[in-house]
């Protein structure tokens, strides 16, 4: 750093520049000053040009119309939140934002370059021009308060908020959402104890005209909570972040909860809705820093369905608070009547459907939802869930039917934390894919429920709090989020711009891991695809409080009354081979694949043995790069590297475990159909390899992680990888005992055919050319065509299409061939609809093999189908 001593940086902000004089820009300038001074540079902030040449450089800061910036018109940032950084003269840099937030991002980018550079003056003088603009207007992080004991520690910690919110702004998130009331699923959990902030209003405000209070909560603590909420909002706003508060529970008296702490007094059925309306209004007026509210409007909020009249009253609190509020409705169970209530309220609103149920899958929207999510007729047995679990149950886990072109609301997607909660995630290509799919069919972006969401939920606190580590050298305490700084960086920057320069995350890796940076990046990239792929291909439950693939509770291949501890969303038998993919249009169930192969009618979907090969390839690639990193890193005992290594090794083991369990399950399924003992031996061989891989996971994590990582009180939501080994071993013993099912008269031909099916065969995708129509006119037919070269006359192509409405099934048409051109028509009667259309092809060769097109690219990060919107 001594080479920087004596060098001077002048930050020039013109006194007549309205954008540059805003408070958020002041904050960002101070961030830049701090980073420069940390590098032993002398810094001056001035409002005029200086004649001094100095030994450093000048940085001219301004809005889009600042004089003396010498930017050509075509280089001026125009789009909201966009910015430009480029050399102005030999020793000066211009930093320009299209608006306040754009200028904040520009200054923070310069700060980031300085922070991660040994010679910041040289780095800035030689900086290639940066012109950046956002793809998604909503880029949000959601943090959950779910446990009084653990979460008060960070909620009341002002230093925590300063660092955490700065990190979000640095990575170009533009919204922070604090969720209250997600600690329990009301209606599902009769043993609620920790009710802190669940029904949030009386924990924050006293509402005139009501004698509502919280038993055992002092007035001083209530006022402290309100002041902290204001503080969080102020700090978020100071950094250019919108502050959203989630009110996920509106039940004030959970049923059958005798041990409930903090009981609500003064409410009853007659004044409940009115109180919520007035409390919401009071809260918004008391905390002017709140920019928006998220409200869960289905039975899990504690309000029995139908509840249109209740929500009609409550939403008036937003309409009458005296200012503009971003109203966001969590749309599970929303029907036309509730949409009408929201529209008549007069406040513009968004809805925020889940992206991949309560998990994280690959970065595309599922081509189809599972059969168990399709709508059914309402029945009295549905009780308080009469809408959400029957006629509107397809709204629970995807975009449902909310993507109408004539919608009167905006929409963004929420990524839930079921798949990956603890282990480090970081894949630039996947984050980029999510950045593109965030704007799917006109949507506005993505909200991510942060790592460790739901940690210590349902009064499951442990001595280490949210921190899951047993090794004290790896613990971060209330700074647990710092483990995931690389994840935040990828998410924020690639949601902002999916084509962002790799330099924006690689500079961070070089600072962390020096010569090992590239190997660390590649290793974590491949490891990070394993669990999202698994989630899409194999989902016993869409609920994040049931299925936890990261610390998987074994579902048995052999059904001998070994029911899984958690339900399989209604599928029977509840065994591994019957588990549905989360996207059944593109992936096979194990038993479904076996049925089709036996009947010689394989579809173009990805088979379980192909999924196994993909998982294994990812694991081996991650392993290869991790070995490289170990050889290059300066200090393998460095805690930051240790955290990466342990988590990558765990994901490698998980990839190899599931790869071989898929193979074992498929081999066993063929054994049941064919009956040859060698197929059973094949299944056992694969299952034993899977067990060895699970033991590798245990070995990697046993000293690093706590024996009891808790996300709930049921066994499958807590514990350690070591706890799960007994279930795997028991299933293997059960499989060993199935030898009595073997037949003595199986033909060699049948055996060889079944063993061939266990190979990851995939029909070769021919060279094709297809351009999706830019748009279509409502009520007019759409011509779809593609060309194939050098395919035999028997080659067939089918067009599969449906509206962008997940409650609908695909239509399938055999395309007409004319030489190399295949064509089909989506009829005018079908396009007479408010929905966009999605479609994909299925190729069938002369041997009756099939393959879907376009399918996935080698990175598994593309949209594996086409979409077309209505013409405007």
Secondary structure, 3 states (H helix, E strand, C coil): CHHHCCCEEEEEECCCCCCCCCHHHHHHHHHHHHHHHHCCCEEEEECCCCCCCCCCEEEEEECCCCCCCCCCHHHCCCCCCCEEEEEEECCEEEEEECCHHHHHHHHHHHHHHHHCCCCHHHHHHCCCCEEECCCCCEEEEEEEECCHHHHHHHHCCHHHHHHHHHHHHHCCCCEEEEEECCCCCCCCCCCCCCCCCCCCHHHCCCCCCCCCEECCCCHHHHHHHHHHHHHHHHHHHHCCCEEEEEECCCCCCCCCCCCCCCCEECCCCCCHHHHHHHHHHHHHHHCCCCCEEEEECCHHHCCCCCCHHHHHHHCHHHHCCCCCCEEEEECCCCCHHHHHHHHHCCCCEEECCECECCECCCCCCCCCCCHHHCCCCCCHHHHHHCHHHHHCHHHCCCCCCCCECCCCCEECEEECCCCCCCCCCCCHHHHHHHHHHCCHHHCCEEEEECCCCCCCCCCCCCCCCCCCECCCCCCCHHHHHHHHHHHHHHHHHHHHCCCCCCHHHHHHHHHHHHHHHHHHHHHHHHHHHHHHHHHHHCCCCCCCCCCCHHHCCCCCCCCCCCCCCCCCCCCCCCCHHHCCCCCCCCECCHHHHHHHHHCCCCCCCECHHHHHHHHHHHHHHHHHHHHHHHHHCCCCCCHHHHHHHHHHHHHHHHHHHHHHHHHHHHHHHHHHHHCCHHHHHHHHHHHHHHHHHHHHHHHHHCCCECCCCCCCCCHHHCCCHHHHHHHHHHHHHHHHHHHHHCCCCCCHHHHHHHHHHCCCCCCCCCCEECCCCCEECCCCCEEEEEEECCCCCCCEEEEEEEECCCCCCCEEEECEEECCEEEEEECHHHHCCCECEEEEEEEECCCCCEEEECCCCCCCCCCCCEEEEECC
